[in-house]
């Protein structure tokens, strides 16, 4: 059954999973390294699917959505273990971007 969940619910689900199956969170530094690795995997797929690089045989079975979900998972782990409420952080970030950039991109002639 597919159900949309909030960012808060995602943070709660990851935390519950870690406590049930993961024993404990990896250290923040380890999770940062894992996040970097996962972002690299997304970049690899994007560079081959949308960029000029060709797929290697080992790249053909990868799933972009799954790799993006891996990035989200580790980001949520880092948020949980550093006390960041991603819902509040995202809302605050959207407000910041709106105030700062509400005319910046509209007036950017490079985008037209």
C-alpha positions in Angstrom: 0.0 0.0 0.0 1.5 3.3 -1.1 0.8 6.3 1.1 2.4 9.7 1.0 4.2 10.6 4.2 5.4 13.8 5.6 9.0 14.7 6.2 8.3 14.3 9.9 6.9 10.8 9.4 9.9 9.9 7.3 12.2 10.9 10.1 10.2 8.9 12.5 10.2 5.8 10.3 13.9 5.9 9.8 14.5 6.3 13.5 12.2 3.3 14.2 13.9 1.2 11.6 17.4 2.1 13.0 16.3 1.1 16.5 14.7 -2.1 15.3 17.1 -3.4 12.7 20.1 -1.1 12.6 21.3 -1.5 16.1 22.4 2.1 16.2 23.1 5.0 13.9 26.5 5.1 12.3 28.6 8.0 13.5 27.8 11.4 11.9 31.1 11.3 10.1 30.5 7.8 8.7 27.0 8.9 7.6 28.5 12.0 5.9 30.9 9.7 4.0 28.0 7.4 3.0 25.9 10.5 1.9 28.7 11.6 -0.3 28.9 8.1 -1.8 25.2 7.9 -2.4 25.2 11.4 -4.1 28.0 10.1 -6.3 25.9 7.2 -7.3 23.1 9.6 -8.3 25.6 11.7 -10.2 26.8 8.6 -12.1 23.4 7.7 -13.3 22.5 11.3 -14.3 25.8 11.8 -16.2 25.0 8.6 -18.2 21.3 9.1 -18.7 21.2 12.8 -19.3 24.9 13.7 -20.0 27.5 12.7 -22.5 28.8 9.6 -20.8 27.8 6.2 -22.0 26.4 3.5 -19.8 28.7 0.7 -18.7 27.2 -2.8 -18.6 27.1 -2.5 -14.8 25.3 0.8 -14.9 22.3 -0.4 -17.0 20.4 -2.0 -14.1 20.6 0.9 -11.7 17.5 2.7 -10.6 17.7 6.5 -10.3 14.7 6.7 -7.9 16.2 4.1 -5.6 19.5 5.9 -5.6 17.8 9.2 -4.8 15.9 7.4 -1.9 19.3 6.2 -0.6 20.4 9.9 -0.5 17.2 10.8 1.3 17.6 8.0 3.8 21.1 9.0 4.8 20.2 12.7 5.0 17.3 11.8 7.3 19.8 9.7 9.4 22.0 12.7 9.8 19.1 15.0 10.6 17.9 12.6 13.3 21.2 12.2 14.9 22.0 15.9 14.9 18.5 17.0 16.1 17.4 18.7 12.9 13.7 18.9 12.2 13.8 18.6 8.4 10.2 19.8 8.1 11.0 23.1 9.8 14.3 23.4 8.1 12.8 22.9 4.7 10.0 25.5 5.3 12.6 28.0 6.6 14.8 27.3 3.6 11.9 27.8 1.2 11.1 31.2 2.8 14.8 32.2 2.5 15.0 31.2 -1.1 11.7 33.0 -1.9 12.8 36.3 -0.2 16.3 36.1 -1.7 15.5 34.8 -5.2 12.0 35.8 -6.0 13.2 38.1 -8.9 16.7 36.8 -9.4 15.8 33.9 -11.8 12.9 35.7 -13.5 15.4 38.5 -14.4 18.1 36.1 -15.5 18.3 36.4 -19.3 20.4 33.2 -19.4 17.3 31.2 -18.5 15.3 32.4 -21.6 
